[in-house]
Amino acid sequence: MDKFKAHILVVDDDDGIRSLVKQYLVEKKFLVTTANSAEDAAEKVSIIKFDLIVLDIMMPGKSGLEFTRDNKSKINTPIILLTAKGKANERVEGLEIGADDYLPKPFEPKELTLRIMNILSKTKKNNQKRIIEFDNIKIDLNKLIILKNKEEFKINNTEKIILEKMINEPGKTFSRENIGNLIDLDKERSIDVIITRLRKKIEMNPKKPKYLQTLRGAGYVLWIE
């Protein structure tokens, strides 16, 4: 990512469109990989982490909509759909199943580039909110780790959900009921155990928490500012 702006996967069964889009994006300093089908794309995303996917809907074999439905939640990568002009139902369905934007064919490469830059800009801002550093502690929700004095702790999915909510609302008190609703758990004792486990990963002295504090009778609060 130092030399290139981002790594883009361009998926289209039309050789001409793939070549045109790749040439234009490479000129704009993007790293570009291409695929000629949804099946080819699925194989590539299984081994490469792309920053964004440009995806044609109408292709032989699996369609772009099927690819989006099958892979969006797994890869968590922004997708721009290329749609046939006038196919409003496809565009609506694509957005409903997780696509981030769409562009009707034929299109201007410059417009595609602007849409890519817009989505990547939003993604970067969101990612920054998921990586926070304070004192000698770094919480990285993208990699699911906490680094404390160079020691690494893994974050499980339950801990990630709680931290993500607290990080986005620092200083807000979350009752046990609030936390239970987030993670679909109604046992107060179990919630206390999860918070205790998180403290061991975040706090220098878990018995005297500085960041993840208990407000007696109210709940828990994360102080990171």
C-alpha positions, 0 to 999 in steps of 0.5 A: 500500500505504500507504492500503490493506492490500493489493490483492486480486483476487476471481475468481468467476462468481457476481455475488452472491459477488463483490459480497459479498466485495468489499464486506466486504474494502473495509470492511476497508481492502483494495483490491479488483479483481474478475474473473468468469472465469479468462480475465478474471483472467489478463488482469488479472494480466498488467497488475496485480501483486496481493498475493493472489488469491481464486479460485473453482474451478468456473467456466465456461471455464477452472477455478480449478485450470487458472488456478492451474496456468497462472499460479502460477509466473509471477505468484508471488502467493498464491492462496486457492481457494474450493471446493464443500463436500465436494470434497476431491479439488479441495482436494488438487489445488489445494494440490499445484499451488501454491494457498496455502489453500482455503475451502469454500463457503458461508463466512463473510467474516470467516473469509476475511479472517482467512485473507487476513491470515494469508497476507499476514503470512507473505508479508511476512516472507518478502519481508523476508528477500529484501531486505537492507541493510548498509553502503551496499548493498541486495540486493533479490531481489524486484526482482532488483537490487543497489544500491551507493552509489546505483549499480544492478546487475541480478541474473540468475536464477543469481545470484539463486539463489546469493544467496537461499541464502547470505542465508538462511544467512549465515556458512555456507560453500558449496563449489563443489560446493554452488553447482554443485548449486544452479544445475545447473553442475559446472564449477568455473571457471564457478562462480568466474566467477559469484562474481567477477561477484557480487563486482563488484556487492556489494563496494566493493573486489572484489579485497579482498572484505569480504562475499562471501569465499573460504575457501581449500580450503572454498568461499565464505561471505557475511558480512552480519551 
